[in-house]
Amino acid sequence: MNRDERLTALLELLAARGRLGTDEVAAELGVSAATIRRDLDHLAEQQLLSRTRGGAVTQAVSYDLPMRYRTSAGTDEKQRIGRAAAALAGPGSVVGLTGGTTATEVARGLATRSDLDVTVVTNALNIAGELAVRPRVKLVVTGGVARPRSYQLIGPYAARIADELSLDLAFLGVDGLDPVLGATARHEGEAELCRVFAAHAERVVVVAHSSKLGRRALAKIIGTDQVDVLITDAAATDQAVAPYLERGVEVQRV
């Protein structure tokens, strides 16, 4: 386990438990207590946790991990989801793409399709940076205020631009997809942009790791009845996807 993977693991354990002991987590991760102390000090300097005698406790921000600490989780599954989502786009498609680690893999899937000329509209700065150099991709970036934790542009300027577009497909990265409540996000500003993208798309595709199914986050994006396709990974069980199928959602497990 390298340092980035270790930092991600620490933040995820802390978000789940609320408190960590240095010796306990060192044994769990198979490294020395001194290494864990250095890692916790590093994360405390970035205000991602609060140090205590013998460990650390959460701050509110720990539940919304910066993207740089989330990119390694479920990478293979997200890459497969990204490729499957990209396969839905046809020549000349206009695609809306929100932020998040899974949506980033959709962008990469689109970029590597040599048969495809596509227009991508996104509010994610990291996605824009990757696609800007792709000659077969026409890139449209919304305005807005940058949210450092997710690299997404949010706010009224972003919504105003997105509200004037017509999309063939909207790919939505979500923090939760509950069969009853629908798609949700941790941040209300990101939820608003997703909602605008969905409202202006012919088809709405939710791209979500299986761990997001059945979960709810703070802000509702759209109801399940507004989702046309759900693309998730093969770890999603029949029981987990059944409620979406019952509500008319096309489900792909890849």
N, C-alpha and C positions, 0 to 999 in steps of 0.2 A: 504494500500500500504506500503510494507516494504521498507527499505532503498535501497536495490539493485534495486527494481522495480522503485523507485523514481529517482535514479541516471540514470537508463536507459531512463526513460521518459524525464528527463532534457536534456540528450544528443540528443535524437531523436527530441525533440522540437527545440533545438538549431540548429541542422543540417538542419531542415526544414525552420527555420525563420531567422537564422543568428544572432539574438540578442534576449535576454530575459531580462525582468524587474522582479526584485525580487517580488514585491507586486503582479504583474499580474500573475506570474506563481504559487505563493503561493495560490492564490484564485482558480486557475485552478486545482491544485492538491489537494486542500483541507487540506493544512498544514499551519503552521505559517511561516511568513517571516523569522524569526530567523532560522527555520529549513532549509529553502531554502538557506539562506546565508551560513550556515555551509556546505550544500551539494555542493554549487558552489565553496566554498573555497577548499573543498576536491578534486573536479575535476580539479581545477586550479593547485593544487599541483602536480597532475599527468600530467600536460601540455595538458589536453584535452579541455581546453577553456581558455579565457582570461577574468579576472574579470574587470568590469567597475564600476563606481559609480552608484549604484542602480541595478546592474545586471551582465550580462556577454555577450561576443561576441564569435563567433567561431574562432577556429584556423583551419587550413587545415585538421588536423588529426581528427577533430570531425566528418567528414563525413565517416570515416572508423572506426567504434566503435570497441574497443577491445572485443573479444569474451565473456569475463566475463560479459559485459554489454549488450550482445545481447541474452543470453541464455533463458531469460524469455519471449521473444516476440513470440507469436504464438505457444507456447509449445505444446498444444493439437493437433493442426493441423500438426505440424512437426512430432509428434510421430506417427500419423496415416500414414503420408507419409513414414516415416521410416519403419514401419511394412509392408506396401504394397510393398515397394522396396525390402525389405529382402525376401519377398515371391517369387521373381523372381529367386532367386538363387537355384540351384539344388545341390544335393550331389556331393561333389568333385569339385565344382565350384572354379575358380580363379577369384577373384573380386578385381577391383581397386577402391579405395575409397579416394576421395579428402577431403579437410577440409570444415569447416563451421558447423553451428548449425543444419541444416537439414541433412547433411551427417553424423553428429554424431548420429542422431537418426536412420539412416540406420544401422550404426555399432551396435547400441544397439539392433535393430531388428534382426540382424544376430546372435548376441551373445545369444539371448534368444530362438533361434530355437534349441530345443533339438534333432531334427531329422537330423541335418545338420553338416557335416564336411566340412569346407570351408577354402580356403586360401585367406587371405585378404592382399592386397598390399596397403599401405597408406603412404602419406607424412605428415600426421597430428599427432603431438605428443600426443594430448589429446586422439585421437582415439586409438593410439597405447597403451597408458597407460590403457585404459579400456579393450582392447582385449588381452593384454599380459597374463592375468590370466585365459583366457578361454580355457579349455583343448581341445575343439572341433574346435578351430580356429588356423590354422597355420598363423603366423603373419610375414609379410615381410615389413620392414620400409626402405624407400629410405634414402639416405644420403642427404646432403644439409645444407644450412644455415637456422637456425630457425628464423622465422618472429614472433616476440613477440605478435603482435596484433591478429594474427589468429592461432598461434601454428603450422603453416605449415612450412615444410622444402622446400626451393626453391633453385634455382640456377643450375649451370651446373652439379654438382655432383648428385643432385636429378634427373635431366633429363636423365643423362647417365644411371643410374640404371633402371629407368622406361622404357627407350628405348629398353632394352634387355628382356623385359617381354612379355608374351602372356596372355591375359586376356579373360575370357568368358564374363564378364560384367564390364563396367566402370560406376560407379555412380558419377555424377558430381554435386557438390553444386555450384550454380551460384549466382551472384549478379543481373543479369538481363537476360531475355530471350525475345528478340525482334523477331517477325516473319520474318522480312527481314534480319536483321544483324545476328541474331543467339544468342548463349550463350556468355555472357560477365562476366568479373570479374573486381573488382576495382583495383587490383594489377597485373601488367604485369607478375611478376614472378609466381604468382599462376595460371594465365591464361595459361602460358607455360606448367606447369605440368599437368593441366587438358587436354590440347591439346595432350600431349604425351600419357596420359592414353587412351584418346579416339581413337587415331591412332592405338593402339595395342589391341583393344577390339572387340569382335564379335558383341556385342550390347552395345550401348551407352544410358544410362538412365539419364536424367536430373531430379533431385529432387528439386523442387522449390515451395516455398510458393506462393500463388496466388498474393501477392503483388509484386512479381518479374516479373510477366508476362507483356509484353509490355514495359519493362524498358530496358535501355542501361547503361552499365558501361564503364569504360575507355578502357579495353583491350578485344579484341575479343578472344574467345576460339575456337569455331567451328561454322559453319553455321547451320541453322535449318535443312538443308537437311542431315546433318550428325547425327542428333538426332533420335534414334529409338523410344524411349518412353519418355514421359513427365508424371511425377507423381506430382500432385498438390493437393490442398485441395478443399473441396466442395464449397468454396466461389467463386471459379473461375466460371464466367458466361459462358453461351453458346457463347456469343459474344467474350469473351476473348480467348476462346480456339479454336474457328472456324478457325483462320488463320493457326494454327499449324496442325489441321486436314487436311486442304486443301493442306498442304505441305507434307502429308504422315506420320506425326508423330502420333503414338498411344498415346492417352491421357487417363490417369486414374485420376478421381477426387474422393478423399477419405475423 
